[in-house]
Amino acid sequence: EEGLLLLQRSIDESANTATDLLLKTVGTGDGLEGTRRVTEDMQRLGLANTYLSGLLDVLGAVLAPLSTPANSRADINTQPDPYNQTTAEDMGALLVMLEQCAEGRGTLMAAFPGQFTADECRKMIDLLGSNEVGPIFIAGGSPGGVVAHKHGWDRLPLTNVADAALVFTPGGNYALAIYVHRGETMGFDEANRLIISVARAVYNYFNPAGQ
């Protein structure tokens, strides 16, 4: 029950303190070990651009940042946190794995045999589905869908805004992850409108008007 509450707080509130406590749980009391295990699990799933090298809110020891295909690119630099990285592609893939697991199949169950049940994966999707932030982001562009998602953005100055979701619609279900970055400060409303517009275009593709 305590772990479930921490999960809920980390999703609904983006509560770093809750996430750090979860990492300590994963690391059997050692948060840094928890980050190492999470990173190893992401690598095992083929999510090469996703890693943690330190706790989010607790200053102290950190692991060495990793070199990844994404942060090694010479053509673009989004100035990511060196100790906490992912990509929209990795998060979209992870959400697909979660949905497949909820159906009793897929990469999560293959990579970690006996460690995941379909019920546990459905519960995780339910937690993401209870993260209601109003008609903004992907939910704002998916008027006839049920959206299970995790959103996030920078503290000021605002340079990064993101949302990653499983979207369940009459015309088909899909994963959608949108990460918006600008080198200088962006307006929240501007980023929100962009995410809504992209989400609506994808929703309309699966749900054409009049069909």
Secondary structure per residue as TSV (DSSP state, phi and psi in degrees):
chain	resnum	aa	ss	phi	psi
A	1	E	-	360.0	-40.1
A	2	E	H	-64.1	-42.4
A	3	G	H	-62.8	-38.4
A	4	L	H	-64.7	-40.8
A	5	L	H	-65.1	-40.9
A	6	L	H	-64.7	-40.7
A	7	L	H	-59.8	-45.7
A	8	Q	H	-62.1	-42.6
A	9	R	H	-67.5	-38.1
A	10	S	H	-67.0	-29.3
A	11	I	H	-86.9	-54.3
A	12	D	H	-68.6	-39.9
A	13	E	S	-105.0	-3.0
A	14	S	-	49.6	43.7
A	15	A	-	-82.9	106.4
A	16	N	H	-62.2	-33.3
A	17	T	H	-63.1	-39.7
A	18	A	H	-66.8	-40.9
A	19	T	H	-62.5	-42.7
A	20	D	H	-62.4	-39.3
A	21	L	H	-65.7	-37.1
A	22	L	H	-63.6	-41.3
A	23	L	H	-63.8	-37.1
A	24	K	H	-65.9	-36.4
A	25	T	H	-64.4	-45.9
A	26	V	H	-60.2	-36.7
A	27	G	T	-89.3	16.6
A	28	T	T	52.5	47.9
A	29	G	T	99.4	-13.1
A	30	D	-	-111.5	106.9
A	31	G	H	-61.6	-38.4
A	32	L	H	-66.0	-38.4
A	33	E	H	-64.5	-34.5
A	34	G	H	-62.5	-42.7
A	35	T	H	-64.4	-37.5
A	36	R	H	-63.7	-42.3
A	37	R	H	-68.2	-39.1
A	38	V	H	-61.8	-44.9
A	39	T	H	-61.4	-43.6
A	40	E	H	-61.3	-39.3
A	41	D	H	-65.4	-41.4
A	42	M	H	-63.6	-41.4
A	43	Q	H	-63.2	-39.5
A	44	R	H	-63.2	-31.2
A	45	L	T	-84.5	-1.6
A	46	G	T	85.6	12.9
A	47	L	-	-92.3	78.7
A	48	A	T	-70.4	-15.8
A	49	N	T	-100.9	8.3
A	50	T	-	-114.9	124.5
A	51	Y	E	-159.3	160.1
A	52	L	E	-123.7	136.8
A	53	S	-	-123.8	10.9
A	54	G	S	-177.7	163.7
A	55	L	-	-68.8	159.3
A	56	L	S	-82.1	-39.4
A	57	D	S	-113.5	-8.5
A	58	V	-	-103.7	117.2
A	59	L	-	-74.8	144.5
A	60	G	S	155.0	-150.8
A	61	A	-	-63.1	143.3
A	62	V	-	-134.6	156.9
A	63	L	-	-85.0	163.0
A	64	A	-	-65.9	135.5
A	65	P	-	-57.7	150.2
A	66	L	-	-96.7	148.7
A	67	S	-	-88.8	126.2
A	68	T	-	-126.1	164.2
A	69	P	T	-56.4	-36.3
A	70	A	T	-71.9	-48.5
A	71	N	T	-82.1	-0.3
A	72	S	T	-97.0	-1.6
A	73	R	-	-65.9	138.4
A	74	A	S	-91.8	-15.4
A	75	D	S	-89.6	-13.1
A	76	I	-	-150.9	143.5
A	77	N	-	-142.8	110.6
A	78	T	-	-92.5	10.3
A	79	Q	-	52.1	56.4
A	80	P	-	-71.6	157.5
A	81	D	-	-58.2	123.8
A	82	P	T	-64.7	-18.3
A	83	Y	T	-108.3	6.6
A	84	N	E	-158.5	95.7
A	85	Q	E	-135.9	151.8
A	86	T	-	-160.2	-175.6
A	87	T	-	-135.3	162.3
A	88	A	H	-60.9	-38.0
A	89	E	H	-62.7	-44.9
A	90	D	H	-62.8	-43.0
A	91	M	H	-69.4	-36.2
A	92	G	H	-62.6	-43.1
A	93	A	H	-64.1	-40.4
A	94	L	H	-64.0	-39.3
A	95	L	H	-65.0	-38.8
A	96	V	H	-61.9	-43.3
A	97	M	H	-59.7	-39.9
A	98	L	H	-64.4	-43.7
A	99	E	H	-66.2	-40.6
A	100	Q	H	-63.0	-40.5
A	101	C	H	-61.2	-39.4
A	102	A	H	-63.8	-20.6
A	103	E	T	-95.0	4.1
A	104	G	T	82.5	25.9
A	105	R	-	-149.5	-178.8
A	106	G	S	98.3	-175.0
A	107	T	H	-64.5	-41.5
A	108	L	H	-57.9	-46.1
A	109	M	H	-70.4	-32.5
A	110	A	H	-72.3	-39.8
A	111	A	H	-76.8	-29.3
A	112	F	S	-128.5	68.6
A	113	P	T	-59.5	130.3
A	114	G	T	80.0	-2.4
A	115	Q	T	-101.0	-13.3
A	116	F	-	-127.1	142.6
A	117	T	-	-115.8	158.2
A	118	A	H	-60.8	-37.1
A	119	D	H	-63.3	-40.8
A	120	E	H	-64.1	-40.3
A	121	C	H	-69.8	-36.8
A	122	R	H	-64.3	-36.9
A	123	K	H	-64.0	-38.6
A	124	M	H	-64.3	-41.7
A	125	I	H	-64.7	-38.7
A	126	D	H	-60.7	-40.6
A	127	L	H	-63.4	-42.8
A	128	L	H	-65.3	-34.3
A	129	G	H	-71.6	-24.7
A	130	S	T	-83.4	-2.6
A	131	N	-	-81.1	83.2
A	132	E	-	-98.2	120.0
A	133	V	-	-118.0	11.6
A	134	G	-	92.9	-177.6
A	135	P	S	-78.5	59.4
A	136	I	-	-126.1	171.7
A	137	F	H	53.7	-142.6
A	138	I	H	-64.0	-36.3
A	139	A	H	-60.9	-36.8
A	140	G	H	-66.2	-22.9
A	141	G	T	-104.6	10.5
A	142	S	-	-127.9	68.9
A	143	P	T	-64.9	-25.0
A	144	G	T	-112.1	18.0
A	145	G	S	-114.9	163.4
A	146	V	E	-103.0	123.6
A	147	V	E	-113.3	122.1
A	148	A	E	-109.9	113.0
A	149	H	E	-147.8	166.9
A	150	K	E	-133.1	124.0
A	151	H	E	-110.2	169.6
A	152	G	E	-174.3	159.3
A	153	W	E	-157.8	165.5
A	154	D	-	-65.5	158.7
A	155	R	S	-72.5	162.8
A	156	L	S	-61.6	141.5
A	157	P	S	-73.9	140.2
A	158	L	-	-79.9	112.2
A	159	T	-	-125.6	-11.4
A	160	N	E	-138.1	131.0
A	161	V	E	-135.9	137.4
A	162	A	E	-147.5	154.8
A	163	D	E	-150.7	136.5
A	164	A	E	-132.4	129.2
A	165	A	E	-146.7	152.0
A	166	L	E	-96.4	128.9
A	167	V	E	-119.1	121.2
A	168	F	E	-106.0	114.7
A	169	T	E	-130.6	162.9
A	170	P	T	-58.7	-33.3
A	171	G	T	-90.5	-1.2
A	172	G	E	146.1	154.7
A	173	N	E	-104.8	146.2
A	174	Y	E	-157.0	161.8
A	175	A	E	-101.7	139.1
A	176	L	E	-139.3	123.7
A	177	A	E	-126.5	125.5
A	178	I	E	-126.5	120.2
A	179	Y	E	-117.1	124.0
A	180	V	E	-110.9	127.1
A	181	H	E	-131.2	141.1
A	182	R	-	-140.0	137.8
A	183	G	S	-63.1	-34.7
A	184	E	S	-104.7	173.8
A	185	T	-	-59.4	136.7
A	186	M	-	-114.7	159.1
A	187	G	-	-83.8	139.6
A	188	F	H	-59.6	-44.0
A	189	D	H	-61.9	-38.4
A	190	E	H	-63.3	-47.3
A	191	A	H	-63.9	-40.7
A	192	N	H	-61.9	-44.8
A	193	R	H	-62.1	-38.6
A	194	L	H	-64.5	-47.1
A	195	I	H	-62.9	-42.5
A	196	I	H	-60.5	-42.7
A	197	S	H	-63.9	-44.2
A	198	V	H	-65.5	-44.0
A	199	A	H	-61.7	-39.3
A	200	R	H	-67.5	-38.0
A	201	A	H	-62.3	-42.7
A	202	V	H	-67.6	-42.8
A	203	Y	H	-59.7	-44.5
A	204	N	H	-66.2	-29.6
A	205	Y	H	-62.8	-42.7
A	206	F	H	-82.0	-20.1
A	207	N	S	-132.5	71.6
A	208	P	-	-60.9	143.6
A	209	A	T	-60.3	135.9
A	210	G	T	85.5	0.2
A	211	Q	-	-111.2	360.0
